[in-house]
């Protein structure tokens, strides 16, 4: 265990996007000012609010977990557009270093999350409230949640006593390897008895079920955490048994159910407390950037709102050709796409209530609504229906909006290269395409729990039960085929996770666990195992030389 001095900037602690009834609290947390109904809840809300800074943007946690993999790529379209200083190209090519700006942003935001949790614990301890113990447990559990993210990405957990955080004194405890795992499990086990169930507080707060899901993820990845750069990984039977136990408790609890009518309902605007959500980021209608990941992938001439004419896409990210090829024999999977408007030119107009963006993976020539000649409204037929036309990139190049699989950083970097992702429903309240979203973002959901248990069974050699979990998910999705024992392998299970969880920020973790992070894909040929752990930001290392050993290979 190492000790690290970290300066907590208190004025930053309660900044950022407001959620629910977030209160503006005194920077110094003077308890004399913290009075009145709802004060305790107001202390807790900023702890959850920090998730927005981490999970809403394509530049932060999404970049580290998706753009570093085969599931997402951001070419500099036309040679200049979306270059963004090269940071996303560095991430895709595994050429990132300790000075990469997004690494610093994510590292600092996670640590602000743990700081908020610590300050909330300290403040709540000085209040009188009927829910005090519950809120303290949630704050402590959220501190563990943020530390689990830090451990996954950077290989460390950082803990500081709440009183020391508020006072700005003392040293933090820095844990790695088994010590970090022990710390996380201890924190989660300590709060679990006090936490509520989803039925009592909803999926937007940390619950007993969320703790089980987090613990299952920790033990599923324990082999990685204990041997970050190893050529082989040892998935111990005891660890797999724990994964199976936690997942079985969740599945059998009766608190959750697989979506069995339409996969994309999981990601609809009205998905609050969806039956699959075990833990989710609750998006209120005043979120400033909740629509960013949807906006990020769509074309500039794809409109997402009938009321806000400027709500379009931005021709940013797509999937790689490599990931597209994993779907080669699975395009009839209901998770692949949901057609609202046929993309073959067969529909020339629709009523307003029949219009919507297609969902899933968008490929080929795109058709949709267009502005009239004065750009003051959408073009309509004589009877008032919305005109559906072949789309062209009138904003940039004039080329047809025809999404092709080929995309890279050299030859195929055009504005229509790359298959796009339209997984979350586009919120029509968005005024410019990138803001406002009411779609709650699942962090842990039941299908992932089934697939985690399937993996634990498979790694133990219990193939029939592994197949049962995989096919439970396929049955719920109304997949036309069940996976057979002949098809079952770690490779096919990884593909299945991609089919189910694409763009949900699990891919990097999965590729490392399945030994595929150095196999190479579109735009990436770097096979260095050093890239399995992100480097501690250089500014932090400079201030705390004891962390220098973290940056292997940098």
Order of alpha helices (4+ residues) and beta strands (2+ residues): beta-alpha-alpha-alpha-alpha-beta-alpha-beta-alpha-alpha-alpha-alpha-alpha-beta-alpha-alpha-beta-beta-beta-beta-beta-beta-beta-beta-beta-beta-alpha-alpha-alpha-alpha-alpha
